Amino acid sequence: MSSSVIDFLATEARLGTHNYEPIGVVLSRGEGVWVWDTEGNRYLDCLSAYSAVSQGHCHPKILAAMVEQAHRLTLTSRAFHNDQLAPFYEEIAALTGSHKVLPMNSGAEAVESAIKSVRKWGYEVKGVPDGQAEIIVCADNFHGRTLGVVGFSTDPETLKHFGPFAPGFKIIPFGDAAALEEAITPNTVAFLVEPIQGEAGVIIPPAGYFTKVRELCTANNVMLVLDEIQTGLGRTGKLLAEQHEGIEADVTLLGKALSGGFYPVSAVLSNNDVLGTLRPGQHGSTFGGNPLACAVARAAMRVLVEEGMIENAGTQGARFLQGLKDIRANTIREVRGRGLMLAVELHPEAGRARRYCEALQGKGILAKDTHEHTIRIAPPLVITSDQVDWALEQFATTLTQDFS
């Protein structure tokens, strides 16, 4: 490790808040699936900034749209109209089949906005008594880091010493439709759930789960809110992960890849009157729906479709998944995934997944550990077959490596 890298890391350690534990690499450039560190070493990015860089690093068409808009107009606030917001509404509604759009900035803001909206709908439309609205969520969920959201996390480190938390949430097991049916009451306004639990280690529910969930929500007049911030926009080989079971959410949350990694952009999408309950002054964001964000998001959605990235995610994801399953290593407990959202869970006796990620770094692969024993793998959707095959060689060598 060079002195300059040591200096970068030392400065971060001295001045930065220690709320992350990054892999020891200092990146300075990216293009497509590749990133380079300050010493010129090249790596295949197998994290994609937690799926935010799905279109690849520094996609030239998104970059051009951002630069062009930055020369014209960047921010007006929502006190005035801008000429990028209406086209953004039209294009995201046409792409997703949504009827109403609420633009925000971060994924966590989209989640908070959805919570506020479904509660308001519950009181004003469903008729839930004031202050009694209930939202059902799943154990091992990850919906962001805000105080409202971490209050219904089941991760002790996420909760510890941050309370008191807001009431009104019920926690049930993920993938258990019977538990959902039992938890629903007349005061239930929504079921907030990830189609695939990403941070928990790419946990995929049983086949038919979301079909049953959709039936239960419809029968009980409960809003199905799907957090597609990680799974959405092609990551799983479909535009939205809900399409794998042929259902439609009442409310869909998008973020991350909505800007291709250029700018924080998120959106709450609704197919009913949930968002229609919001009136002027009741919710907003200075930067939400700004012209720069809208121009970037429009370009990000356009290249996703025009360049066949969604289909490529399905094809290359299947190739990557099978290749990982073909690795014969005593360290591997389970391989799972859908599209280019993949995970390798290690046996506990194999040691922490982080040391395998550090070994992969030495072979030109950047991946990230989660929950001690799982390696998350989520390369940009532009990855090619040759790049998948090369990556699989590095994983095979690393996962069969003797660390003793």
RODO-2510 file (C-alpha; in nm, 4 decimals, decimal comma):
residues 404
     n   res          X          Y          Z
     1     m     0,0000     0,0000     0,0000
     2     s     0,1549     0,3308    -0,1086
     3     s     0,2096     0,6265     0,1213
     4     s    -0,0565     0,8272    -0,0635
     5     v    -0,3181     0,5574    -0,0017
     6     i    -0,2152     0,5397     0,3620
     7     d    -0,2559     0,9179     0,3814
     8     f    -0,6070     0,9010     0,2312
     9     l    -0,7136     0,6338     0,4780
    10     a    -0,5507     0,8096     0,7735
    11     t    -0,7269     1,1375     0,6942
    12     e    -1,0624     0,9622     0,6675
    13     a    -0,9997     0,7865     0,9975
    14     r    -0,8985     1,1110     1,1665
    15     l    -1,1739     1,3402     1,0389
    16     g    -1,4568     1,1145     0,9262
    17     t    -1,7314     0,9565     1,1309
    18     h    -1,6600     0,5845     1,1673
    19     n    -2,0020     0,4656     1,0532
    20     y    -1,8634     0,2570     0,7651
    21     e    -1,6022    -0,0156     0,7342
    22     p    -1,4933     0,0047     0,3698
    23     i    -1,2573    -0,2307     0,1924
    24     g    -0,9060    -0,0793     0,1895
    25     v    -0,9009     0,0603    -0,1634
    26     v    -0,9128     0,4258    -0,2723
    27     l    -1,0964     0,4573    -0,6054
    28     s    -1,0421     0,7456    -0,8431
    29     r    -1,1986     0,6538    -1,1784
    30     g    -1,4696     0,4339    -1,3281
    31     e    -1,5927     0,3247    -1,6695
    32     g    -1,8542     0,0607    -1,7409
    33     v    -1,7984    -0,2362    -1,5108
    34     w    -1,4463    -0,1251    -1,4207
    35     v    -1,3027     0,1037    -1,1530
    36     w    -0,9419     0,2102    -1,0955
    37     d    -0,7708     0,2996    -0,7702
    38     t    -0,5291     0,5858    -0,7110
    39     e    -0,2377     0,3544    -0,7895
    40     g    -0,3759     0,2563    -1,1301
    41     n    -0,4996    -0,0919    -1,0387
    42     r    -0,8164    -0,1996    -1,2218
    43     y    -1,1066    -0,3847    -1,0582
    44     l    -1,4322    -0,5374    -1,1751
    45     d    -1,6994    -0,3689    -0,9633
    46     c    -1,9234    -0,6407    -0,8216
    47     l    -2,1216    -0,4077    -0,5959
    48     s    -2,2323    -0,1240    -0,8279
    49     a    -2,2692     0,1092    -0,5277
    50     y    -2,5411    -0,1229    -0,3932
    51     s    -2,7067    -0,1267    -0,7395
    52     a    -2,6998     0,2512    -0,7887
    53     v    -2,4533     0,2205    -1,0787
    54     s    -2,6565    -0,0383    -1,2685
    55     q    -2,5986     0,1363    -1,6031
    56     g    -2,2211     0,1227    -1,5510
    57     h    -1,9827     0,3859    -1,4234
    58     c    -1,9924     0,7233    -1,5962
    59     h    -2,2318     0,6184    -1,8733
    60     p    -2,1616     0,8697    -2,1518
    61     k    -2,5260     0,9405    -2,2395
    62     i    -2,6264     1,0040    -1,8785
    63     l    -2,3163     1,2173    -1,8333
    64     a    -2,4046     1,4221    -2,1429
    65     a    -2,7587     1,4800    -2,0172
    66     m    -2,6261     1,5898    -1,6783
    67     v    -2,3709     1,8308    -1,8240
    68     e    -2,6199     1,9798    -2,0687
    69     q    -2,8801     2,0378    -1,7976
    70     a    -2,6195     2,1722    -1,5539
    71     h    -2,5406     2,4439    -1,8087
    72     r    -2,9082     2,5397    -1,8324
    73     l    -3,0790     2,5108    -1,4923
    74     t    -3,0107     2,2990    -1,1830
    75     l    -3,2588     2,3932    -0,9115
    76     t    -3,5781     2,5946    -0,8820
    77     s    -3,7363     2,4300    -0,5750
    78     r    -4,0976     2,3220    -0,6144
    79     a    -4,2103     2,6823    -0,5639
    80     f    -4,1951     2,7041    -0,9446
    81     h    -4,2416     2,4635    -1,2348
    82     n    -3,9469     2,3473    -1,4442
    83     d    -3,9372     2,2055    -1,7955
    84     q    -3,7875     1,8678    -1,6940
    85     l    -4,0387     1,7571    -1,4305
    86     a    -4,3396     1,6950    -1,6554
    87     p    -4,1389     1,4891    -1,9095
    88     f    -3,9898     1,2899    -1,6195
    89     y    -4,3408     1,2179    -1,4907
    90     e    -4,4564     1,1074    -1,8348
    91     e    -4,1592     0,8814    -1,8980
    92     i    -4,1441     0,7082    -1,5605
    93     a    -4,5222     0,6580    -1,5612
    94     a    -4,5097     0,5098    -1,9101
    95     l    -4,2173     0,2833    -1,8189
    96     t    -4,3679     0,1497    -1,4952
    97     g    -4,7417     0,1810    -1,5597
    98     s    -4,7879     0,4129    -1,2633
    99     h    -5,0593     0,6758    -1,2253
   100     k    -4,9016     0,9140    -0,9750
   101     v    -4,5397     1,0074    -0,9048
   102     l    -4,3782     1,1758    -0,6042
   103     p    -4,0125     1,2675    -0,6743
   104     m    -3,7664     1,2650    -0,3855
   105     n    -3,3893     1,2376    -0,3461
   106     s    -3,2711     0,9360    -0,1474
   107     g    -3,4239     0,5932    -0,1123
   108     a    -3,4799     0,6501     0,2573
   109     e    -3,6783     0,9656     0,1758
   110     a    -3,8950     0,7633    -0,0606
   111     v    -3,9648     0,5123     0,2173
   112     e    -4,0504     0,7858     0,4679
   113     s    -4,2748     0,9519     0,2092
   114     a    -4,4583     0,6256     0,1483
   115     i    -4,5111     0,5711     0,5209
   116     k    -4,6615     0,9178     0,5568
   117     s    -4,8779     0,8710     0,2477
   118     v    -5,0261     0,5318     0,3378
   119     r    -5,1042     0,6505     0,6895
   120     k    -5,2821     0,9562     0,5526
   121     w    -5,4721     0,7363     0,3058
   122     g    -5,5674     0,5063     0,5921
   123     y    -5,7209     0,7887     0,7933
   124     e    -5,8868     0,9825     0,5111
   125     v    -5,9955     0,7033     0,2748
   126     k    -6,0023     0,3694     0,4582
   127     g    -6,1410     0,5220     0,7761
   128     v    -5,8869     0,4028     1,0316
   129     p    -5,9298     0,5872     1,3654
   130     d    -5,6841     0,8747     1,4020
   131     g    -5,3494     0,7646     1,5438
   132     q    -5,4241     0,3914     1,5088
   133     a    -5,2770     0,3134     1,1642
   134     e    -5,0624    -0,0007     1,1481
   135     i    -4,7982    -0,0893     0,8912
   136     i    -4,6694    -0,4460     0,8648
   137     v    -4,3000    -0,5001     0,7852
   138     c    -4,0675    -0,8005     0,7731
   139     a    -3,7902    -0,9198     1,0010
   140     d    -3,4402    -0,8595     0,8600
   141     n    -3,5724    -0,5740     0,6495
   142     f    -3,3605    -0,2870     0,5254
   143     h    -3,5441     0,0276     0,4191
   144     g    -3,2877     0,2957     0,5044
   145     r    -3,1212     0,4703     0,7959
   146     t    -3,3623     0,7413     0,9066
   147     l    -3,4983     0,7380     1,2604
   148     g    -3,8471     0,6476     1,1414
   149     v    -3,7184     0,3514     0,9433
   150     v    -3,4643     0,2048     1,1865
   151     g    -3,7372     0,1890     1,4498
   152     f    -3,8806    -0,1193     1,2795
   153     s    -3,5481    -0,2843     1,1986
   154     t    -3,4591    -0,6142     1,3652
   155     d    -3,0835    -0,5563     1,3441
   156     p    -2,9590    -0,4838     1,6987
   157     e    -2,6744    -0,2625     1,5744
   158     t    -2,9209    -0,0528     1,3764
   159     l    -3,1439    -0,0035     1,6808
   160     k    -2,9063     0,0245     1,9756
   161     h    -2,9162     0,3626     2,1557
   162     f    -3,1201     0,5416     1,8863
   163     g    -3,4636     0,5206     2,0535
   164     p    -3,7333     0,5983     2,1401
   165     f    -3,8946     0,4966     1,8135
   166     a    -4,2272     0,5703     1,6503
   167     p    -4,5056     0,3163     1,7133
   168     g    -4,7389     0,1709     1,4529
   169     f    -4,5332    -0,1123     1,3016
   170     k    -4,5767    -0,4898     1,3215
   171     i    -4,2887    -0,7198     1,2341
   172     i    -4,3498    -1,0616     1,0769
   173     p    -4,1205    -1,3236     0,9166
   174     f    -4,0262    -1,2642     0,5531
   175     g    -4,1705    -1,5098     0,3042
   176     d    -4,4499    -1,6271     0,5340
   177     a    -4,7910    -1,5430     0,3876
   178     a    -4,9755    -1,7050     0,6770
   179     a    -4,7986    -1,4692     0,9187
   180     l    -4,9143    -1,1730     0,7091
   181     e    -5,2731    -1,2961     0,7092
   182     e    -5,2659    -1,3334     1,0860
   183     a    -5,1130    -0,9885     1,1414
   184     i    -5,3669    -0,7917     0,9376
   185     t    -5,6321    -0,6035     1,1372
   186     p    -5,8943    -0,3426     1,0406
   187     n    -5,6320    -0,0770     1,1247
   188     t    -5,3692    -0,2168     0,8873
   189     v    -5,2996     0,0372     0,6134
   190     a    -4,9988    -0,1167     0,4387
   191     f    -4,7529    -0,4014     0,4046
   192     l    -4,4042    -0,2606     0,3344
   193     v    -4,1667    -0,5242     0,1968
   194     e    -3,8653    -0,5808    -0,0268
   195     p    -3,9249    -0,8269    -0,3139
   196     i    -3,5791    -0,9663    -0,2345
   197     q    -3,4077    -0,8759     0,0909
   198     g    -3,0783    -0,7301    -0,0260
   199     e    -2,8954    -0,6170     0,2849
   200     a    -3,0024    -0,9347     0,4652
   201     g    -2,8000    -1,1327     0,2123
   202     v    -3,0137    -1,1582    -0,1048
   203     i    -3,2931    -1,3568     0,0569
   204     i    -3,5478    -1,4740    -0,2003
   205     p    -3,9001    -1,5655    -0,0815
   206     p    -4,0699    -1,8933    -0,1752
   207     a    -4,2360    -1,9164    -0,5168
   208     g    -4,5945    -1,7932    -0,5022
   209     y    -4,5379    -1,5824    -0,1920
   210     f    -4,6091    -1,2490    -0,3556
   211     t    -4,9095    -1,3855    -0,5418
   212     k    -5,0609    -1,4738    -0,2044
   213     v    -4,9483    -1,1420    -0,0545
   214     r    -5,1223    -0,9543    -0,3353
   215     e    -5,4426    -1,1506    -0,2745
   216     l    -5,4356    -1,0809     0,1000
   217     c    -5,3713    -0,7099     0,0570
   218     t    -5,6498    -0,6752    -0,1990
   219     a    -5,8975    -0,8709     0,0122
   220     n    -5,8273    -0,6586     0,3225
   221     n    -5,7915    -0,3187     0,1542
   222     v    -5,4251    -0,2987     0,2561
   223     m    -5,1737    -0,1135     0,0421
   224     l    -4,8927    -0,3355    -0,0855
   225     v    -4,5805    -0,1175    -0,0814
   226     l    -4,2847    -0,2755    -0,2596
   227     d    -3,9437    -0,1304    -0,1834
   228     e    -3,7759    -0,1809    -0,5211
   229     i    -3,4941     0,0633    -0,4496
   230     q    -3,2365    -0,2155    -0,4918
   231     t    -3,4329    -0,4692    -0,6976
   232     g    -3,5970    -0,2254    -0,9380
   233     l    -3,4943    -0,0998    -1,2806
   234     g    -3,3565    -0,4233    -1,4196
   235     r    -3,1420    -0,5612    -1,1369
   236     t    -3,3281    -0,8953    -1,1217
   237     g    -3,3679    -0,9395    -1,4976
   238     k    -3,7085    -0,7691    -1,5049
   239     l    -3,7846    -0,3975    -1,4979
   240     l    -3,9402    -0,4519    -1,1531
   241     a    -3,8950    -0,7612    -0,9368
   242     e    -4,2739    -0,7825    -0,8901
   243     q    -4,2967    -0,8993    -1,2522
   244     h    -4,1437    -1,2352    -1,1639
   245     e    -4,4802    -1,3275    -1,0100
   246     g    -4,6980    -1,1170    -1,2363
   247     i    -4,8323    -0,8870    -0,9653
   248     e    -4,8615    -0,5103    -0,9274
   249     a    -4,7885    -0,3181    -0,6109
   250     d    -5,0134    -0,0360    -0,4969
   251     v    -4,7075     0,1728    -0,4180
   252     t    -4,3590     0,1182    -0,5625
   253     l    -4,0397     0,2794    -0,4344
   254     l    -3,7500     0,3454    -0,6715
   255     g    -3,4088     0,5023    -0,6172
   256     k    -3,0417     0,4119    -0,6680
   257     a    -3,0326     0,3130    -1,0381
   258     l    -3,2923     0,5787    -1,1186
   259     s    -2,9988     0,8153    -1,1733
   260     g    -2,7359     0,5671    -1,2911
   261     g    -2,5124     0,6731    -1,0033
   262     f    -2,4833     1,0383    -1,1061
   263     y    -2,7140     1,2088    -0,8598
   264     p    -2,9496     1,1218    -0,5730
   265     v    -3,2930     1,0612    -0,7275
   266     s    -3,5815     0,8563    -0,5895
   267     a    -3,9516     0,8285    -0,6529
   268     v    -4,2710     0,7030    -0,4917
   269     l    -4,5017     0,5566    -0,7570
   270     s    -4,8677     0,4844    -0,6982
   271     n    -5,1421     0,3059    -0,8927
   272     n    -5,4254     0,4355    -0,6776
   273     d    -5,5335     0,7294    -0,4646
   274     v    -5,2632     0,6958    -0,1951
   275     l    -5,0591     0,9892    -0,3252
   276     g    -5,3775     1,1794    -0,4043
   277     t    -5,4308     1,2511    -0,0351
   278     l    -5,1296     1,4855    -0,0192
   279     r    -5,2129     1,8553    -0,0404
   280     p    -4,9907     2,1649    -0,0769
   281     g    -4,7789     2,2215     0,2308
   282     q    -4,8224     1,8679     0,3695
   283     h    -4,5080     1,7124     0,2228
   284     g    -4,2153     1,8180     0,0082
   285     s    -3,8447     1,8497    -0,0578
   286     t    -3,6390     2,1439    -0,1812
   287     f    -3,4369     1,9233    -0,4151
   288     g    -3,7075     1,6669    -0,4983
   289     g    -3,7988     1,6873    -0,8682
   290     n    -3,5306     1,9437    -0,9489
   291     p    -3,4479     1,9862    -1,3195
   292     l    -3,0997     1,8378    -1,2949
   293     a    -3,2320     1,5273    -1,1190
   294     c    -3,5126     1,4862    -1,3712
   295     a    -3,2816     1,5206    -1,6716
   296     v    -3,0411     1,2649    -1,5273
   297     a    -3,3207     1,0202    -1,4400
   298     r    -3,4733     1,0504    -1,7872
   299     a    -3,1405     0,9591    -1,9467
   300     a    -3,0818     0,6781    -1,6971
   301     m    -3,4178     0,5184    -1,7765
   302     r    -3,3701     0,5659    -2,1499
   303     v    -3,0336     0,3862    -2,1741
   304     l    -3,1582     0,1075    -1,9491
   305     v    -3,4219     0,0208    -2,2083
   306     e    -3,2521     0,1207    -2,5337
   307     e    -2,9328    -0,0698    -2,4594
   308     g    -3,1044    -0,3902    -2,3463
   309     m    -2,9624    -0,3812    -1,9948
   310     i    -3,2645    -0,5458    -1,8352
   311     e    -3,2479    -0,8456    -2,0681
   312     n    -2,8710    -0,8635    -2,0229
   313     a    -2,9166    -0,8779    -1,6467
   314     g    -3,1349    -1,1838    -1,6899
   315     t    -2,8937    -1,3580    -1,9260
   316     q    -2,5696    -1,2781    -1,7477
   317     g    -2,7284    -1,3270    -1,4073
   318     a    -2,8245    -1,6831    -1,4964
   319     r    -2,4704    -1,7438    -1,6229
   320     f    -2,3129    -1,5969    -1,3083
   321     l    -2,5484    -1,7880    -1,0753
   322     q    -2,4830    -2,1213    -1,2415
   323     g    -2,1107    -2,0558    -1,2434
   324     l    -2,1105    -1,9843    -0,8713
   325     k    -2,3145    -2,3001    -0,8059
   326     d    -2,0599    -2,5011    -1,0043
   327     i    -1,7761    -2,3980    -0,7725
   328     r    -1,6878    -2,6970    -0,5552
   329     a    -1,5696    -2,5425    -0,2313
   330     n    -1,6185    -2,6605     0,1257
   331     t    -1,6502    -2,2966     0,2285
   332     i    -1,9816    -2,2464     0,0463
   333     r    -2,3049    -2,3025     0,2345
   334     e    -2,5459    -2,1661    -0,0276
   335     v    -2,5502    -1,9709    -0,3526
   336     r    -2,8628    -1,7720    -0,4358
   337     g    -2,9751    -1,4915    -0,6585
   338     r    -3,2012    -1,3569    -0,9273
   339     g    -3,0689    -1,1680    -1,2255
   340     l    -2,7538    -0,9824    -1,1261
   341     m    -2,8470    -0,9725    -0,7580
   342     l    -2,6431    -1,2598    -0,6184
   343     a    -2,4942    -1,3866    -0,2943
   344     v    -2,2584    -1,6550    -0,1721
   345     e    -2,3215    -1,7541     0,1881
   346     l    -2,0269    -1,9190     0,3593
   347     h    -2,0253    -2,1763     0,6339
   348     p    -1,9525    -2,0027     0,9679
   349     e    -1,6410    -2,2155     1,0169
   350     a    -1,5015    -2,0697     0,6922
   351     g    -1,4528    -1,7403     0,8751
   352     r    -1,5772    -1,3905     0,8025
   353     a    -1,6756    -1,3106     0,4472
   354     r    -1,4703    -0,9918     0,4661
   355     r    -1,1404    -1,1779     0,4369
   356     y    -1,2653    -1,3377     0,1155
   357     c    -1,3627    -0,9941    -0,0170
   358     e    -1,0143    -0,8683     0,0665
   359     a    -0,8648    -1,1670    -0,1152
   360     l    -1,0880    -1,0941    -0,4146
   361     q    -0,9577    -0,7380    -0,4162
   362     g    -0,6109    -0,8797    -0,4711
   363     k    -0,7440    -1,0616    -0,7771
   364     g    -0,9122    -0,7546    -0,9286
   365     i    -1,2660    -0,8034    -0,7956
   366     l    -1,4486    -0,5652    -0,5622
   367     a    -1,7338    -0,7289    -0,3699
   368     k    -1,8757    -0,6607    -0,0245
   369     d    -1,9566    -0,8720     0,2759
   370     t    -2,2832    -0,8536     0,4670
   371     h    -2,4018    -1,0207     0,7871
   372     e    -2,0609    -1,1713     0,8647
   373     h    -2,0732    -1,4734     0,6347
   374     t    -2,2258    -1,3580     0,3040
   375     i    -2,0620    -1,2074    -0,0037
   376     r    -2,2927    -0,9848    -0,2084
   377     i    -2,2398    -0,9758    -0,5835
   378     a    -2,4145    -0,7131    -0,7975
   379     p    -2,2110    -0,5975    -1,1002
   380     p    -2,3393    -0,3322    -1,3422
   381     l    -2,6038    -0,4589    -1,5827
   382     v    -2,3698    -0,3975    -1,8779
   383     i    -2,1393    -0,6864    -1,7827
   384     t    -2,0499    -0,9254    -2,0667
   385     s    -2,0205    -1,3043    -2,0794
   386     d    -1,6404    -1,2858    -2,0966
   387     q    -1,6329    -1,0602    -1,7905
   388     v    -1,8653    -1,2962    -1,6006
   389     d    -1,6440    -1,5916    -1,6873
   390     w    -1,3299    -1,4073    -1,5763
   391     a    -1,4988    -1,3066    -1,2506
   392     l    -1,6033    -1,6668    -1,1879
   393     e    -1,2409    -1,7775    -1,2197
   394     q    -1,1420    -1,5305    -0,9486
   395     f    -1,4270    -1,6395    -0,7215
   396     a    -1,3408    -2,0058    -0,7703
   397     t    -0,9764    -1,9472    -0,6805
   398     t    -1,0662    -1,7379    -0,3769
   399     l    -1,3405    -1,9588    -0,2373
   400     t    -1,1188    -2,2658    -0,2522
   401     q    -0,8249    -2,0817    -0,0959
   402     d    -0,6807    -2,2105     0,2303
   403     f    -0,6719    -1,9229     0,4823
   404     s    -0,5363    -2,1335     0,7677
***
